[in-house]
């Protein structure tokens, strides 16, 4: 991914060459592969984009906020988990419909997020907090 050129590059591991470039929105930041797609935060646009891994084509986009400065992203348990910095701690997105299923927590600044089947870990670097959100299967239903 190139935040400078606003692109995602698909690289052929046999030739180590770029075989596909996908144009992205402003300031692409974090990405994850899971739930049938590659997911990228377009931080400057406040959007989450879904990309088909086979073709590199954009298959959907959802507006999450005005911007998505900093944060993190993970996928698992039939959901996309997006750590945000404005208005909430994280957002839960349905990977098929792109509907925002939940906005949880309070605004806590920059941080990270990791999904496990048992729960979600979030950090808030600015205030030195590590949080555990149990039962991800019940979040955002």
Backbone as ProteinMPNN parsed JSONL, in Angstrom:
{"seq_chain_A": "XXXXXXXXXXXXXXXXXXXXXXXXXXXXXXXXXXXXXXXXXXXXXXXXXXXXXXXXXXXXXXXXXXXXXXXXXXXXXXXXXXXXXXXXXXXXXXXXXXXXXXXXXXXXXXXXXXXXXXXXXXXXXXXXXXXXXXXXXXXXX", "coords_chain_A": {"N_chain_A": [[0.849, -1.16, 0.0], [0.477, 2.23, -0.744], [0.495, 5.158, 0.792], [1.356, 7.589, -0.161], [0.911, 7.556, -2.929], [-1.706, 6.813, -2.95], [-2.585, 4.15, -3.48], [-3.104, 0.581, -3.718], [-1.052, -2.162, -4.073], [-0.856, -5.193, -5.831], [1.221, -7.929, -5.602], [3.032, -10.254, -7.486], [4.206, -13.179, -6.186], [5.994, -14.925, -7.408], [7.399, -13.52, -9.363], [7.994, -11.209, -8.111], [6.923, -8.778, -8.838], [4.792, -5.952, -9.459], [1.487, -6.599, -10.211], [-1.008, -5.578, -10.256], [-2.591, -2.501, -9.655], [-4.546, -0.776, -7.408], [-6.546, 1.988, -7.279], [-6.984, 4.149, -4.567], [-8.788, 6.015, -2.007], [-8.199, 9.141, -0.239], [-5.211, 9.23, 1.616], [-4.681, 6.356, 2.406], [-4.534, 4.025, 5.058], [-4.452, 1.759, 7.268], [-4.592, -1.818, 6.792], [-6.211, -5.007, 6.28], [-6.576, -8.5, 5.617], [-9.301, -10.579, 5.27], [-12.432, -12.241, 6.021], [-13.249, -12.644, 3.397], [-12.2, -10.578, 1.823], [-9.94, -7.825, 1.064], [-9.343, -5.201, 3.212], [-9.263, -1.705, 3.577], [-8.472, 1.21, 5.344], [-9.431, 4.351, 4.377], [-8.134, 6.986, 5.315], [-8.176, 9.829, 5.021], [-10.6, 10.266, 3.756], [-12.431, 9.194, 5.456], [-13.455, 6.659, 5.115], [-14.082, 3.117, 4.681], [-12.823, 0.676, 2.634], [-13.649, -2.077, 0.564], [-11.98, -4.68, -1.031], [-11.73, -6.939, -3.693], [-9.818, -9.788, -3.38], [-8.92, -11.476, -5.437], [-9.104, -10.076, -7.862], [-8.378, -7.457, -7.347], [-10.106, -5.394, -7.559], [-12.252, -2.767, -6.434], [-14.923, -3.52, -4.382], [-16.765, -2.406, -2.773], [-17.635, 0.311, -0.535], [-17.733, 2.158, 2.479], [-18.864, 4.925, 4.303], [-17.513, 5.982, 7.288], [-16.793, 7.983, 9.099], [-15.96, 11.528, 9.34], [-13.183, 11.72, 9.026], [-10.573, 9.253, 9.366], [-8.349, 9.333, 11.112], [-5.436, 7.855, 12.159], [-5.651, 4.79, 14.115], [-6.817, 1.413, 13.582], [-7.317, -1.896, 12.167], [-9.119, -4.957, 11.861], [-10.259, -8.283, 11.047], [-12.735, -10.788, 11.447], [-14.76, -13.471, 12.754], [-17.037, -13.035, 11.249], [-17.223, -10.306, 10.912], [-16.0, -6.931, 10.407], [-13.636, -5.119, 12.127], [-13.026, -1.984, 13.23], [-10.799, 0.206, 14.45], [-11.108, 3.406, 15.667], [-10.646, 7.011, 15.946], [-12.192, 9.235, 16.436], [-15.129, 10.112, 18.138], [-15.8, 7.473, 19.057], [-14.582, 4.286, 20.347], [-14.324, 1.949, 18.749], [-15.622, 0.622, 15.622], [-18.034, -1.577, 14.246], [-18.396, -3.418, 11.341], [-20.488, -4.896, 8.907], [-19.312, -7.341, 6.783], [-20.481, -8.165, 4.384], [-22.764, -6.554, 3.706], [-21.84, -4.044, 4.252], [-22.928, -2.49, 6.189], [-22.89, -0.423, 9.063], [-22.695, -1.859, 12.081], [-22.316, -1.379, 14.782], [-21.213, 1.139, 17.079], [-18.862, 1.584, 19.411], [-17.771, 2.382, 22.761], [-15.93, 5.246, 24.067], [-14.535, 8.335, 22.81], [-11.117, 8.087, 22.604], [-8.678, 8.728, 21.552], [-5.692, 7.816, 19.665], [-4.956, 4.363, 18.805], [-4.823, 0.72, 18.945], [-6.219, -2.398, 17.656], [-7.301, -5.745, 18.064], [-8.763, -8.738, 16.966], [-10.044, -11.65, 18.54], [-11.532, -14.906, 18.792], [-12.576, -15.02, 21.344], [-12.711, -12.435, 22.292], [-12.254, -8.828, 21.905], [-9.368, -6.921, 21.727], [-8.502, -3.649, 22.586], [-6.44, -0.769, 22.379], [-5.591, 2.347, 23.853], [-3.489, 4.55, 23.173], [-2.926, 7.23, 23.809], [-3.975, 7.67, 26.333], [-3.008, 5.598, 27.762], [-4.318, 3.005, 28.015], [-5.49, -0.325, 28.027], [-7.978, -2.333, 26.766], [-10.514, -4.886, 27.095], [-12.967, -6.477, 25.29], [-15.53, -8.531, 25.685], [-16.999, -11.533, 24.235], [-17.32, -11.321, 21.193], [-19.097, -12.29, 19.316], [-21.55, -11.356, 20.084], [-21.478, -8.669, 19.706], [-22.563, -5.952, 17.873], [-24.789, -7.089, 16.565]], "CA_chain_A": [[0.0, 0.0, 0.0], [1.232, 3.473, -0.821], [-0.265, 6.349, 1.166], [1.811, 8.708, -0.982], [0.27, 7.473, -4.244], [-3.104, 6.4, -2.762], [-2.822, 2.905, -4.208], [-2.781, -0.727, -3.159], [-0.407, -2.935, -5.122], [-0.841, -6.651, -5.733], [2.537, -8.369, -6.057], [3.18, -11.666, -7.831], [5.345, -13.674, -5.405], [6.945, -15.639, -8.267], [8.235, -12.571, -10.104], [8.221, -10.057, -7.24], [6.562, -7.57, -9.576], [3.426, -5.468, -9.274], [0.622, -7.072, -11.29], [-2.266, -4.83, -10.209], [-2.655, -1.341, -8.769], [-5.911, -0.349, -7.131], [-6.601, 3.38, -6.825], [-7.707, 4.306, -3.311], [-9.103, 7.376, -1.595], [-7.153, 9.928, 0.403], [-4.418, 8.78, 2.754], [-4.965, 5.005, 2.891], [-3.697, 3.773, 6.22], [-4.322, 0.399, 7.764], [-5.285, -2.814, 5.98], [-6.284, -6.381, 6.762], [-7.239, -9.445, 4.72], [-10.152, -11.504, 6.005], [-13.865, -12.171, 5.71], [-13.435, -12.672, 1.953], [-11.776, -9.361, 1.134], [-8.899, -6.972, 1.626], [-10.004, -4.013, 3.75], [-8.326, -0.599, 3.76], [-8.982, 2.486, 5.851], [-9.086, 5.548, 3.618], [-8.2, 7.872, 6.463], [-8.542, 11.192, 4.651], [-11.999, 10.299, 3.324], [-13.296, 8.641, 6.502], [-14.141, 5.499, 4.55], [-13.521, 1.773, 4.683], [-13.024, 0.14, 1.294], [-13.562, -3.534, 0.416], [-11.321, -4.998, -2.296], [-11.721, -8.368, -4.031], [-8.407, -10.181, -3.439], [-8.588, -12.145, -6.697], [-9.027, -9.137, -8.979], [-7.89, -6.141, -6.937], [-11.142, -4.395, -7.824], [-13.038, -2.303, -5.293], [-16.261, -4.117, -4.423], [-17.647, -1.664, -1.887], [-17.039, 1.362, 0.29], [-18.684, 2.684, 3.449], [-18.448, 6.122, 5.042], [-17.523, 5.697, 8.716], [-16.69, 9.251, 9.818], [-15.388, 12.564, 8.478], [-11.836, 11.219, 8.768], [-10.192, 8.093, 10.184], [-6.957, 9.562, 11.449], [-4.866, 6.811, 13.017], [-6.569, 3.681, 14.319], [-6.376, 0.061, 13.254], [-8.381, -2.674, 11.547], [-8.987, -6.409, 11.899], [-11.44, -8.969, 10.53], [-12.933, -12.122, 11.988], [-16.054, -13.708, 13.374], [-18.106, -12.518, 10.401], [-17.3, -8.849, 11.058], [-14.789, -6.134, 10.272], [-13.463, -4.356, 13.362], [-12.299, -0.787, 12.826], [-10.422, 1.091, 15.556], [-11.219, 4.785, 15.202], [-10.172, 7.993, 16.916], [-13.212, 10.258, 16.686], [-16.499, 9.792, 18.546], [-15.969, 6.154, 19.658], [-13.352, 3.497, 20.373], [-14.271, 1.168, 17.517], [-16.823, 0.455, 14.81], [-18.21, -2.927, 13.715], [-18.976, -3.338, 10.0], [-20.883, -6.157, 8.281], [-18.485, -7.446, 5.582], [-21.272, -8.412, 3.174], [-23.64, -5.428, 3.377], [-21.119, -2.824, 4.614], [-23.682, -1.732, 7.193], [-22.247, -0.231, 10.357], [-23.509, -2.608, 13.045], [-22.176, -0.831, 16.138], [-20.167, 2.099, 17.436], [-18.695, 1.292, 20.832], [-16.773, 3.082, 23.547], [-15.843, 6.701, 23.988], [-13.374, 8.845, 22.093], [-9.947, 7.918, 23.467], [-7.45, 8.992, 20.815], [-5.143, 6.765, 18.809], [-4.819, 3.055, 19.433], [-4.802, -0.486, 18.126], [-7.339, -3.319, 17.861], [-7.105, -7.11, 17.586], [-9.879, -9.662, 17.153], [-9.895, -13.072, 18.836], [-12.881, -15.447, 18.961], [-13.03, -14.812, 22.722], [-12.921, -11.021, 22.577], [-11.547, -7.807, 21.146], [-8.435, -6.081, 22.472], [-8.264, -2.305, 22.067], [-5.556, 0.077, 23.165], [-5.713, 3.796, 23.723], [-2.118, 4.976, 23.455], [-2.873, 8.581, 24.37], [-4.318, 7.661, 27.764], [-2.36, 4.412, 28.332], [-5.354, 2.053, 28.418], [-5.717, -1.56, 27.28], [-9.337, -2.774, 27.114], [-10.959, -6.196, 26.626], [-14.397, -6.489, 24.982], [-15.865, -9.958, 25.63], [-18.047, -12.114, 23.392], [-17.488, -10.569, 19.95], [-20.262, -12.782, 18.566], [-22.723, -10.589, 20.517], [-21.266, -7.248, 19.428], [-22.974, -5.494, 16.558], [-25.798, -7.949, 15.919]], "C_chain_A": [[0.897, 1.225, 0.0], [0.348, 4.648, -0.438], [0.124, 7.56, 0.322], [1.094, 8.733, -2.327], [-1.19, 7.035, -4.173], [-3.444, 5.154, -3.574], [-2.512, 1.695, -3.329], [-2.188, -1.533, -4.302], [-0.502, -4.422, -4.808], [0.463, -7.126, -6.362], [2.519, -9.868, -6.328], [4.399, -12.203, -7.082], [6.385, -14.423, -6.242], [7.923, -14.683, -8.95], [8.616, -11.349, -9.273], [7.929, -8.74, -7.961], [5.097, -7.225, -9.319], [2.594, -5.895, -10.472], [-0.718, -6.343, -11.308], [-2.099, -3.668, -9.248], [-4.115, -0.946, -8.634], [-5.864, 1.072, -6.599], [-7.482, 3.468, -5.587], [-8.006, 5.775, -3.052], [-7.921, 8.024, -0.89], [-6.52, 9.223, 1.596], [-4.801, 7.383, 3.252], [-3.997, 4.655, 4.013], [-3.531, 2.311, 6.542], [-5.075, -0.563, 6.856], [-5.256, -4.165, 6.67], [-6.924, -7.22, 5.66], [-8.023, -10.421, 5.579], [-11.599, -11.294, 5.646], [-14.086, -11.98, 4.214], [-12.95, -11.465, 1.184], [-10.5, -8.806, 1.755], [-9.597, -5.674, 2.009], [-8.967, -2.931, 4.008], [-9.072, 0.6, 4.325], [-8.505, 3.588, 4.912], [-9.234, 6.705, 4.611], [-8.659, 9.289, 6.117], [-9.99, 11.344, 4.246], [-12.959, 9.818, 4.398], [-14.042, 7.401, 6.055], [-13.348, 4.214, 4.768], [-13.837, 1.187, 3.318], [-12.795, -1.371, 1.309], [-13.02, -3.834, -0.982], [-11.332, -6.51, -2.496], [-10.268, -8.817, -4.181], [-7.998, -10.812, -4.767], [-8.317, -11.147, -7.814], [-8.386, -7.803, -8.624], [-8.891, -5.032, -7.18], [-11.869, -4.022, -6.534], [-14.449, -2.851, -5.434], [-17.224, -3.442, -3.45], [-16.882, -0.666, -1.049], [-18.117, 1.874, 1.227], [-18.066, 3.886, 4.152], [-18.599, 5.827, 6.528], [-17.556, 6.986, 9.523], [-16.136, 10.297, 8.857], [-13.961, 12.219, 8.075], [-11.626, 9.979, 9.634], [-8.711, 8.216, 10.531], [-6.501, 8.547, 12.481], [-5.875, 5.681, 13.186], [-5.958, 2.353, 13.943], [-7.56, -0.682, 12.644], [-8.075, -4.163, 11.7], [-10.283, -7.005, 11.356], [-11.508, -10.351, 11.147], [-14.296, -12.244, 12.625], [-17.219, -13.159, 12.572], [-18.27, -11.01, 10.467], [-15.95, -8.224, 10.731], [-14.774, -5.182, 11.459], [-12.539, -3.185, 13.061], [-12.049, 0.105, 14.034], [-10.398, 2.506, 15.01], [-10.746, 5.743, 16.282], [-11.222, 9.03, 17.277], [-14.531, 9.611, 17.081], [-16.709, 8.438, 19.212], [-14.627, 5.442, 19.685], [-13.23, 2.647, 19.118], [-15.65, 1.014, 16.898], [-16.838, -0.98, 14.293], [-18.956, -2.816, 12.388], [-19.308, -4.745, 9.515], [-20.105, -6.284, 6.968], [-19.265, -7.669, 4.288], [-22.061, -7.18, 2.747], [-22.968, -4.073, 3.55], [-21.899, -1.933, 5.579], [-22.843, -1.594, 8.46], [-23.171, -0.821, 11.402], [-23.422, -2.054, 14.456], [-21.061, 0.198, 16.161], [-20.034, 1.985, 18.942], [-17.596, 2.124, 21.472], [-16.817, 4.578, 23.355], [-14.593, 7.091, 23.218], [-12.164, 8.795, 23.019], [-8.637, 8.185, 22.741], [-6.963, 7.777, 20.056], [-4.975, 5.455, 19.56], [-4.831, 1.933, 18.424], [-5.997, -1.364, 18.475], [-6.941, -4.683, 17.327], [-8.304, -7.963, 17.958], [-9.347, -11.018, 17.591], [-11.311, -13.62, 18.958], [-13.444, -15.231, 20.367], [-13.312, -13.348, 23.043], [-12.071, -10.121, 21.702], [-10.629, -7.052, 22.1], [-8.387, -4.719, 21.799], [-7.275, -1.6, 22.984], [-5.903, 1.525, 22.9], [-4.368, 4.371, 24.146], [-2.07, 6.299, 24.209], [-3.164, 8.615, 25.865], [-3.829, 6.385, 28.455], [-3.363, 3.394, 28.868], [-5.373, 0.865, 27.454], [-7.074, -2.088, 27.722], [-9.649, -4.11, 26.445], [-12.467, -6.156, 26.484], [-14.783, -7.946, 24.758], [-16.953, -10.271, 24.607], [-18.288, -11.321, 22.102], [-18.667, -11.042, 19.111], [-21.527, -12.018, 18.93], [-22.611, -9.101, 20.213], [-21.72, -6.94, 18.004], [-23.954, -6.388, 15.829], [-27.123, -7.234, 15.757]], "O_chain_A": [[1.938, 1.255, 0.657], [-0.466, 5.097, -1.246], [-0.692, 8.459, 0.115], [0.711, 9.797, -2.811], [-1.848, 6.898, -5.204], [-4.461, 5.109, -4.266], [-1.772, 1.777, -2.349], [-2.764, -1.581, -5.389], [-0.262, -4.854, -3.681], [0.779, -6.779, -7.5], [2.05, -10.653, -5.503], [5.514, -11.736, -7.312], [7.538, -14.542, -5.827], [9.107, -14.984, -9.1], [9.46, -10.552, -9.681], [8.59, -7.727, -7.73], [4.28, -8.091, -9.006], [2.942, -5.596, -11.615], [-1.482, -6.472, -12.265], [-1.538, -3.821, -8.163], [-4.827, -0.799, -9.627], [-5.218, 1.338, -5.585], [-8.589, 2.93, -5.561], [-7.544, 6.659, -3.773], [-6.796, 7.525, -0.938], [-7.212, 8.693, 2.466], [-5.207, 7.237, 4.405], [-2.803, 4.945, 3.936], [-2.555, 1.69, 6.123], [-6.066, -0.191, 6.228], [-4.406, -4.437, 7.518], [-7.717, -6.714, 4.866], [-7.477, -11.02, 6.505], [-11.958, -10.286, 5.038], [-14.988, -11.252, 3.801], [-13.256, -11.332, -0.001], [-10.049, -9.248, 2.812], [-10.354, -5.114, 1.217], [-7.915, -3.199, 4.588], [-10.151, 0.961, 3.855], [-7.305, 3.734, 4.683], [-10.296, 7.315, 4.732], [-9.452, 9.878, 6.851], [-10.559, 12.429, 4.372], [-14.169, 10.008, 4.277], [-15.133, 7.114, 6.548], [-12.139, 4.223, 5.0], [-14.99, 1.198, 2.888], [-11.885, -1.875, 1.966], [-13.521, -3.32, -1.981], [-10.988, -7.268, -1.59], [-9.549, -8.282, -5.025], [-6.843, -10.691, -5.177], [-7.409, -11.345, -8.621], [-7.901, -7.094, -9.506], [-8.565, -3.855, -7.026], [-12.073, -4.862, -5.657], [-15.095, -2.674, -6.467], [-18.373, -3.864, -3.32], [-15.668, -0.765, -0.87], [-19.275, 2.012, 0.834], [-16.9, 3.865, 4.544], [-19.683, 5.463, 6.983], [-18.269, 7.074, 10.523], [-15.871, 9.994, 7.694], [-13.574, 12.402, 6.921], [-12.42, 9.701, 10.533], [-7.923, 7.307, 10.269], [-7.108, 8.402, 13.542], [-6.865, 5.631, 12.455], [-4.739, 2.181, 13.977], [-8.674, -0.159, 12.607], [-6.915, -4.574, 11.673], [-11.286, -6.304, 11.223], [-10.486, -11.007, 11.349], [-14.915, -11.246, 12.992], [-18.271, -12.849, 13.132], [-19.327, -10.483, 10.121], [-14.909, -8.88, 10.769], [-15.77, -4.524, 11.758], [-11.387, -3.387, 12.676], [-12.983, 0.693, 14.579], [-9.743, 2.777, 14.004], [-10.477, 5.329, 17.409], [-11.134, 9.646, 18.339], [-14.992, 8.673, 16.431], [-17.723, 8.26, 19.888], [-13.649, 5.928, 19.117], [-12.174, 2.615, 18.486], [-16.681, 1.236, 17.533], [-15.796, -1.535, 13.944], [-20.017, -2.196, 12.316], [-18.516, -5.672, 9.685], [-20.228, -5.41, 6.11], [-18.752, -7.387, 3.205], [-22.04, -6.797, 1.577], [-23.467, -3.064, 3.052], [-21.566, -0.762, 5.76], [-22.17, -2.537, 8.875], [-24.292, -0.35, 11.591], [-24.346, -2.233, 15.249], [-20.108, 0.141, 15.383], [-20.986, 2.259, 19.673], [-16.627, 2.516, 20.822], [-17.624, 5.108, 22.591], [-13.703, 6.269, 23.002], [-12.18, 9.39, 24.096], [-7.573, 7.888, 23.284], [-7.712, 6.827, 19.828], [-4.867, 5.433, 20.786], [-4.847, 2.157, 17.214], [-6.7, -1.116, 19.455], [-6.32, -4.784, 16.269], [-8.797, -7.927, 19.085], [-8.328, -11.487, 17.084], [-12.229, -12.84, 19.212], [-14.66, -15.259, 20.557], [-14.07, -13.052, 23.967], [-11.282, -10.582, 20.877], [-11.063, -6.596, 23.158], [-8.248, -4.634, 20.579], [-7.272, -1.804, 24.198], [-6.442, 1.873, 21.849], [-4.138, 4.645, 25.324], [-1.275, 6.469, 25.133], [-2.662, 9.481, 26.582], [-4.194, 6.121, 29.601], [-3.277, 2.97, 30.021], [-5.284, 1.029, 26.237], [-7.306, -2.273, 28.917], [-9.124, -4.426, 25.377], [-13.175, -5.839, 27.439], [-14.404, -8.536, 23.747], [-17.711, -9.4, 24.181], [-19.347, -10.714, 21.939], [-19.184, -10.289, 18.286], [-22.489, -12.029, 18.162], [-23.561, -8.352, 20.441], [-21.301, -7.599, 17.052], [-23.95, -6.439, 14.599], [-28.076, -7.812, 15.234]]}, "name": "protein", "num_of_chains": 1, "seq": "XXXXXXXXXXXXXXXXXXXXXXXXXXXXXXXXXXXXXXXXXXXXXXXXXXXXXXXXXXXXXXXXXXXXXXXXXXXXXXXXXXXXXXXXXXXXXXXXXXXXXXXXXXXXXXXXXXXXXXXXXXXXXXXXXXXXXXXXXXXXX"}
